[in-house]
Each structure stands twice: as structure tokens, then as C-alpha cells.
Amino acid sequence: MKILVPIKRVADPNNANKMKVSPDGKRVVSGDLPWAINPFDEYALEAGLRLLENGATGERFGELVIVTLGPEDVQTTMRQALAMGADRGIHIPIDEEKLDAMIVAQALAAVVRLEAPDLVLMGKQAVDGDSNNVGQMLAEFLGWPMATFAMSIALEGKQIVVGREVDTGVLTLRIELPAVVTVDLRIVLSKSVRNGKTPESHAYPDDVRHISVKGIMAAKKKPIATKTLEELGVQPNLSVRYLRFEVPPARSGSTRYVESVSELVRLLHTEAKVI
Ligand SMILES: Cc1cc2nc3c(=O)[nH]c(=O)nc-3n(C[C@H](O)[C@H](O)[C@H](O)COP(=O)(O)OP(=O)(O)OC[C@H]3O[C@@H](n4cnc5c(N)ncnc54)[C@H](O)[C@@H]3O)c2cc1C
């Protein structure tokens, strides 16, 4: 089995409060914030690695390929994904401000046609653009079935069974491969991924795997190929332009701490009058 995982780099989401808007309102300035793998893509990577291994023995099956669009230094972030266990990478060089979701999806579709993976696993959204539309566009361009916001995935031969949280509970979809699946954070819970190889008794930690020193060393030797948009036959014509960035207005009113739930309910009833 071959799995393709698009990886977007984002400014360190744990320090998003340090992001600033340029005085002319035209750019978001991340200053010297370190780059990180978009968290939802990290969850997709973890789910892909679990699908391709026996979690109890560590034995690996198949191949996991990552692909990233961005400037030269995105390769540093790609190496983190290779250190986690991806086998090789594809870098598509372009400056991020020349990207929109359509260009990203067209480039990913061209890579899929070259690589012919059985499954594309990716984040439901990027925590900076939050567009939540590249996955859907990609499936449309490929004419492939898709599931979004996956919280569980089970491999059954040439099919996958995907669980998705909805208001009324969990929606379960059975999909023929190849397919596109976007993931949500619950996909890395201990029993969320099943592949018929990892024993049912095996419980993964409720998180992505930590990067080991051995993984970092191995990542240095793993290949990252470069494919230009031109080679992929994709025109970088922006169809969505960010015109202006604004900092949201500061929240009015103060924060009030209460001792107990009952006091909270009382205040919501008597003071806020919302219940
Ligand atoms: C300074 C600056 C200016 C920008 N100006 C614009 C603009 O004017 N108009 C515009 O539309 N966009 C602009 N962008 C790009 C924008 O941030 C997104 O890259 C693009 O629009 C895709 O949206 P998203 O990441 O929110 O996609 P989402 O749909 O939220 O992403 C979903 C998934 O798609 C995949 N993905 C997304 N981007 C990449 C990538 N680069 N490499 C690999 N996988 C990826 C990931 O798996 C991600 O989890 C700008 C970016 C920067 C840094």
C-alpha cells in the first residue's frame, strides 16, 4: 500500500498570539516564530504510519510519501515528517504568498497522478489559512471518493471504513480505494486506526509518536525530490487574493472566576440571564 500525505508548514501554532499584522494590513508577520508541521497534517501522518505497520512489532508494510509546497526552507519542516517515519518527500518550490487552495489542490492532483497512491491522508484544514477546502478540491480534481474530518479509519482489503463525528453521533462511511481522507484530531486516539495487522490488544498512545534520535538520523538520508509547478503542468494563477488582514477586536468585559458549577449556573441564570 502507498499513502501520500500532504504536509503544510505553519508558524508555531502554540505561539499564534505572537503573530502580528503588518502596518499596511497586507501581511501576517510571524517574526521569528519557528515553523512547525500543520497539526492536522501531523495527525494524518501518524494515522498513515499506523495503517502501514504492525504497531506491536514495529514491522512496516508499504510506503508513505509526503509532499509540500513552499520555499526552499520548507525542507526543514519536511525532515521532521521524515524523522517521524515517512519514507521520502516531494518538494514543490513556490513562495507561499503565490499560493491559494486551488493551486495547492491542482499541484497535489498532479503528484497523485504521478505517484498513484492507494490513499491520500491529509489534515482537514491548515491552522493558519483555516480554509478547509484543499482536500475537497483535490478529490474533485481526481474524481475520487472522499471522507472528511475522519476520527477513525479501518483498512479492509481494498476498502476503508471511516468514522466521522456528527451532531447526532458518528457517521460511518465505507469507501473504495483509492480515496482522499481528511482527518480530525481524534484520529490519533489509541484505537482509532485499524489495519488488520496490528493486534486488537495493542493500544497506541493517544497522540502522534515522538521523534527519536534514530528517526532524526535516518531522516537525513531520506530523499526529497523536487518537482516544479511547471513540470506538474500547473499554472500558479491566484484565484483568491487576501486583500487585508485585521486583528480581531479585543474582547470586552472581564473574565470572572467562580468557585463551583452551581455558582456558575446561578450566575448564568440570575445575572447573565442566558439560562
Ligand atoms: C504571506 C502569505 C500570503 C498569502 N496570500 C494568499 C492569497 O492572497 N490568497 C490565498 O488563497 N492564499 C494565500 N496564501 C496561501 C494560503 O495560506 C494557503 O496556503 C492556501 O490558500 C491554502 O489554504 P489553506 O492552507 O487554508 O488550506 P486548507 O484547505 O485549510 O488546507 C487543508 C490541507 O491542505 C494541505 N495543504 C495546504 N497547503 C499546503 C501546502 N503548501 N503544501 C502541502 N499541503 C498543503 C494540507 O494537508 C492542509 O492540511 C498566502 C500565504 C502567505 C504565507
The ligand as an SDF file (V2000), in Angstrom:
LIG
                    3D

 53 58  0  0  0  0  0  0  0  0999 V2000
    2.0490   35.8450    3.1350 C   0  0  0  0  0  0  0  0  0  0  0  0
    1.0260   34.9220    2.5310 C   0  0  0  0  0  0  0  0  0  0  0  0
    0.0810   35.4240    1.6490 C   0  0  0  0  0  0  0  0  0  0  0  0
   -0.8890   34.5740    1.0970 C   0  0  0  0  0  0  0  0  0  0  0  0
   -1.8100   35.1110    0.2380 N   0  0  0  0  0  0  0  0  0  0  0  0
   -2.8090   34.3090   -0.2080 C   0  0  0  0  0  0  0  0  0  0  0  0
   -3.8510   34.8650   -1.0160 C   0  0  0  0  0  0  0  0  0  0  0  0
   -3.8540   36.0440   -1.3600 O   0  0  0  0  0  0  0  0  0  0  0  0
   -4.8740   34.0310   -1.4030 N   0  0  0  0  0  0  0  0  0  0  0  0
   -4.9040   32.7070   -0.9940 C   0  0  0  0  0  0  0  0  0  0  0  0
   -5.8810   32.0000   -1.2720 O   0  0  0  0  0  0  0  0  0  0  0  0
   -3.9080   32.1410   -0.2510 N   0  0  0  0  0  0  0  0  0  0  0  0
   -2.8730   32.9360    0.1360 C   0  0  0  0  0  0  0  0  0  0  0  0
   -1.8840   32.3790    0.9010 N   0  0  0  0  0  0  0  0  0  0  0  0
   -1.8110   30.9190    0.9950 C   0  0  0  0  0  0  0  0  0  0  0  0
   -2.6970   30.2940    1.9800 C   0  0  0  0  0  0  0  0  0  0  0  0
   -2.1270   30.4840    3.2220 O   0  0  0  0  0  0  0  0  0  0  0  0
   -2.8120   28.8040    1.7440 C   0  0  0  0  0  0  0  0  0  0  0  0
   -1.5920   28.2040    1.5120 O   0  0  0  0  0  0  0  0  0  0  0  0
   -3.7050   28.4010    0.6430 C   0  0  0  0  0  0  0  0  0  0  0  0
   -4.6940   29.3400    0.4180 O   0  0  0  0  0  0  0  0  0  0  0  0
   -4.3710   27.0840    1.0590 C   0  0  0  0  0  0  0  0  0  0  0  0
   -5.2670   27.3770    2.0940 O   0  0  0  0  0  0  0  0  0  0  0  0
   -5.2110   26.6110    3.4750 P   0  0  0  0  0  0  0  0  0  0  0  0
   -3.8510   26.2870    3.8130 O   0  0  0  0  0  0  0  0  0  0  0  0
   -6.0570   27.3770    4.4160 O   0  0  0  0  0  0  0  0  0  0  0  0
   -5.9320   25.2630    3.0450 O   0  0  0  0  0  0  0  0  0  0  0  0
   -6.7720   24.2000    3.8080 P   0  0  0  0  0  0  0  0  0  0  0  0
   -7.8370   23.7590    2.8720 O   0  0  0  0  0  0  0  0  0  0  0  0
   -7.1710   24.6060    5.1610 O   0  0  0  0  0  0  0  0  0  0  0  0
   -5.6310   23.0330    3.9060 O   0  0  0  0  0  0  0  0  0  0  0  0
   -6.0310   21.7220    4.0680 C   0  0  0  0  0  0  0  0  0  0  0  0
   -4.8700   20.8160    3.8300 C   0  0  0  0  0  0  0  0  0  0  0  0
   -4.3090   21.0420    2.5290 O   0  0  0  0  0  0  0  0  0  0  0  0
   -2.9160   20.7110    2.5330 C   0  0  0  0  0  0  0  0  0  0  0  0
   -2.1130   21.8890    2.1820 N   0  0  0  0  0  0  0  0  0  0  0  0
   -2.4380   23.2030    2.2350 C   0  0  0  0  0  0  0  0  0  0  0  0
   -1.3900   23.9830    1.8420 N   0  0  0  0  0  0  0  0  0  0  0  0
   -0.3780   23.1190    1.5610 C   0  0  0  0  0  0  0  0  0  0  0  0
    0.9920   23.2680    1.1440 C   0  0  0  0  0  0  0  0  0  0  0  0
    1.5190   24.4760    0.9410 N   0  0  0  0  0  0  0  0  0  0  0  0
    1.7430   22.1450    0.9680 N   0  0  0  0  0  0  0  0  0  0  0  0
    1.2220   20.9040    1.1710 C   0  0  0  0  0  0  0  0  0  0  0  0
   -0.0500   20.6810    1.5900 N   0  0  0  0  0  0  0  0  0  0  0  0
   -0.8350   21.7720    1.7750 C   0  0  0  0  0  0  0  0  0  0  0  0
   -2.5920   20.2960    3.9790 C   0  0  0  0  0  0  0  0  0  0  0  0
   -2.7180   18.9080    4.1000 O   0  0  0  0  0  0  0  0  0  0  0  0
   -3.7000   21.0010    4.7670 C   0  0  0  0  0  0  0  0  0  0  0  0
   -3.9700   20.3550    5.9970 O   0  0  0  0  0  0  0  0  0  0  0  0
   -0.8970   33.1960    1.4500 C   0  0  0  0  0  0  0  0  0  0  0  0
    0.0560   32.6690    2.3400 C   0  0  0  0  0  0  0  0  0  0  0  0
    1.0200   33.5190    2.8620 C   0  0  0  0  0  0  0  0  0  0  0  0
    2.0310   32.9490    3.8090 C   0  0  0  0  0  0  0  0  0  0  0  0
  1  2  1  0
  2  3  1  0
  2 52  2  0
  3  4  2  0
  4  5  1  0
  4 50  1  0
  5  6  2  0
  6  7  1  0
  6 13  1  0
  7  8  2  0
  7  9  1  0
  9 10  1  0
 10 11  2  0
 10 12  1  0
 12 13  2  0
 13 14  1  0
 14 15  1  0
 14 50  1  0
 15 16  1  0
 16 17  1  0
 16 18  1  0
 18 19  1  0
 18 20  1  0
 20 21  1  0
 20 22  1  0
 22 23  1  0
 23 24  1  0
 24 25  2  0
 24 26  1  0
 24 27  1  0
 27 28  1  0
 28 29  2  0
 28 30  1  0
 28 31  1  0
 31 32  1  0
 32 33  1  0
 33 34  1  0
 33 48  1  0
 34 35  1  0
 35 36  1  0
 35 46  1  0
 36 37  1  0
 36 45  1  0
 37 38  2  0
 38 39  1  0
 39 40  1  0
 39 45  2  0
 40 41  1  0
 40 42  2  0
 42 43  1  0
 43 44  2  0
 44 45  1  0
 46 47  1  0
 46 48  1  0
 48 49  1  0
 50 51  2  0
 51 52  1  0
 52 53  1  0
M  END
$$$$
